[in-house]
Structures are given as structure tokens and as C-alpha cells.
Amino acid sequence: MKRKSVIAAAIVVVLVGGGTATALSLPSDGGPAVAGTAADVNRAVATAASAVPGTVTGADLEDDGREWDVDVYGTDHKWHDVTLDPSGAKVRSDRVDTGNDDRDDRAPKGADVTVEKAVAAALKAAPGHVTEVDLERGHWEIEVRGKDGRHTDVNVDAKTGKAVVVPKGQDDDRATGGDDGADSDDD
């Protein structure tokens, strides 16, 4: 699955319909994406989880800010790419991902920290708007766009909820000590 992403820190897991879920959303005015507050994230999580029961492992605000791309490992043991409108309230598409990225064959590991708590921790560490969330090797990577327009990456430990701002120019994994040698799917 191709995604444009700058990995950041923090997501959370929510038990929904027998599965675990995490996701994001935006304002419903259809305008350019600027939101990404904790409430927006929670709305998108719930929408994606309702559409595809399972574990939401990532959500990316596409470059044009007009839709969310949410990754879900479904209870059907398949990866789903769920596309949501900017409000996070309406599913535009749900397709089974048949790509050959490195995670298609493995189920995600759960997190003790909920999406709501991870996003809140990230926004406390770096105020702004959430534009991306990914579950990566024991931590949530959250990208936050500040009021000045700059991006800040925040990693949130999936077990403890501790948020760490990733220093500019440093790989997210080095900030959490979680480098397993695998590259992310940054484009």
C-alpha cells in the first residue's frame, strides 16, 4: 500500500465490534483540511471501525487535505484501505489491499493506550492538528502540524502512553529505541 507519510508518533486502540480500532477525521465543511483535533480523530476511528471491524493501524490525511486514508487489519485477516471524507464521517471506499508491502502478511500487535489517549498525549507535547497516525513496532507515530505550519513528529508508547517529540532530522525509531531495520513506506 502506497502512502505519503512522514512518520510521527502516537495512536491508540479502541475496542469496537469485537475488533480493535484507531483512526482520524476532519471538519465536515469540505474545505481544505486544517483540522485534526482529538475529536476529529475519534470520529474517523469510529467510522472506519464501523465499516471494517478490526485493528486500525494508521490514518493519513492525503496531500490535498480532502480525504483520509485509513489502514485496517480486518477480522477477516486481510488488510483494508478505507477512504473517508474530510469530516471522517463518511466512507468513500473500502478495498482489500493486495499490495505487497512488508506488513501485508502479519497481523498488527495490540496497544494498551487508546487512540484518544495517544492523540491527546501527542497534542499536549506538540500543540496543533493531527495529520497522520501510524502504529509502528510498539508505539504510535503521530504527525502534528503546528499553527506555524511546521510538522512535528511525536511518538507515543503504546503501552505507557508516554509522548516523545522526535528531534528534527532524527528517525522516529531512534527516538523510541525501536529500530528493527525495516524501513517505513515513506514516499
PyMOL commands that set and color helices and strands:
alter all, ss='L'
color gray80, all
select helices_A, chain A and resi 38-51+115-125+172-176
alter helices_A, ss='H'
color red, helices_A
select strands_A, chain A and resi 14-16+19-21+54-61+68-74+79-84+91-96+129-136+139-145+151-157+163-165
alter strands_A, ss='S'
color yellow, strands_A
deselect
rebuild
show_as cartoon
